[in-house]
Amino acid sequence: VGDLKALRSIPVKFLICRLMKDEAKLVMLDASYKEIASRRGVLAEPPAIIKLQRLVYRMLAKILQAPIINSEKDVALVHNEVCEALGFQSLCHSIESQ
């Protein structure tokens, strides 16, 4: 991505929104580089790449009005936040009962 300002342009926003299905629901799961590297191990990209990816994903989340959820917490908590953000309250807490 040579120019991140292009992501904020009206034509790009229009194209992104047109590519999304009307019923699509999105969330962005985010984590620090330290957490990402600990999960991916030797497969983790360099910090500069992760920083750029996180920046681009945050910009896209803002354009698409997608909530950003910190995934560094306990899996059950993240699961519940995702379910709530997507409007699936009936699935919330289901991971705790397993």
matplotlib code that plots the C-alpha trace (Angstrom):
import matplotlib.pyplot as plt

x = [0.0, 1.9, -0.5, -2.8, -4.8, -6.2, -8.2, -10.0, -11.0, -14.7, -14.1, -12.3, -15.0, -17.7, -16.0, -15.4, -19.1, -20.3, -18.2, -19.8, -23.0, -25.8, -26.3, -22.6, -21.4, -17.8, -15.6, -11.9, -9.9, -6.8, -3.8, -0.4, 2.7, 4.0, 0.8, 0.8, 4.4, 3.8, 0.9, 2.6, 6.1, 8.6, 5.8, 5.2, 5.9, 8.3, 6.9, 6.8, 4.5, 2.2, 2.0, 1.0, -1.6, -3.1, -3.3, -5.0, -7.4, -8.3, -9.0, -11.1, -13.0, -13.7, -15.0, -17.2, -18.2, -17.0, -16.2, -12.6, -12.2, -9.0, -8.3, -5.7, -8.3, -9.6, -11.2, -14.6, -14.6, -13.6, -16.2, -18.9, -17.8, -17.8, -21.3, -22.6, -21.0, -22.6, -26.0, -25.9, -26.7, -28.1, -24.6, -23.0, -21.7, -22.1, -18.4, -18.3, -20.8, -18.6]
y = [0.0, 3.0, 5.7, 5.0, 8.1, 6.3, 4.1, 7.2, 8.4, 8.3, 6.0, 3.4, 3.7, 3.2, 0.1, -1.5, -0.9, -2.2, -5.4, -6.1, -8.0, -6.1, -8.7, -9.1, -8.4, -7.8, -7.4, -6.8, -8.9, -7.0, -7.8, -6.3, -7.3, -9.1, -11.2, -11.9, -13.0, -15.3, -17.0, -17.3, -18.0, -18.1, -17.5, -14.0, -11.2, -8.4, -5.7, -3.1, -5.4, -6.1, -2.4, -1.6, -4.4, -3.3, 0.3, -0.8, -3.1, -0.3, 2.1, -0.5, -1.2, 2.5, 2.7, -0.4, 0.6, -2.7, -3.0, -3.6, -6.2, -6.8, -10.5, -10.7, -11.5, -14.9, -16.8, -16.9, -13.2, -12.5, -15.0, -13.1, -9.7, -11.0, -12.5, -9.3, -7.1, -9.3, -9.4, -13.1, -12.8, -16.3, -17.6, -15.6, -17.6, -20.8, -21.4, -21.2, -24.1, -26.5]
z = [0.0, -1.3, -0.2, 2.7, 2.0, -1.0, 1.4, 2.6, -0.9, -1.9, -4.9, -2.7, 0.0, -2.6, -4.1, -0.6, 0.3, -3.0, -2.6, 0.8, 0.9, 2.5, 5.2, 5.9, 9.4, 10.2, 13.2, 13.4, 15.9, 17.0, 19.1, 19.8, 17.9, 20.9, 21.1, 17.4, 17.4, 20.4, 18.6, 15.2, 16.4, 13.5, 11.0, 12.3, 9.9, 10.9, 13.2, 10.4, 8.3, 11.2, 12.0, 8.4, 8.4, 11.6, 10.3, 7.1, 8.9, 11.3, 8.4, 6.7, 10.0, 10.3, 6.7, 7.2, 10.7, 12.0, 15.7, 16.7, 19.4, 21.4, 21.0, 23.7, 26.4, 27.4, 24.5, 26.2, 26.7, 23.0, 21.9, 23.8, 22.5, 18.9, 19.4, 20.9, 18.2, 15.5, 17.2, 18.1, 21.8, 21.8, 21.1, 23.9, 26.8, 24.8, 24.8, 28.6, 28.9, 26.9]

ax = plt.figure().add_subplot(projection="3d")
ax.plot(x, y, z, "-o")
ax.set_aspect("equal")
plt.show()
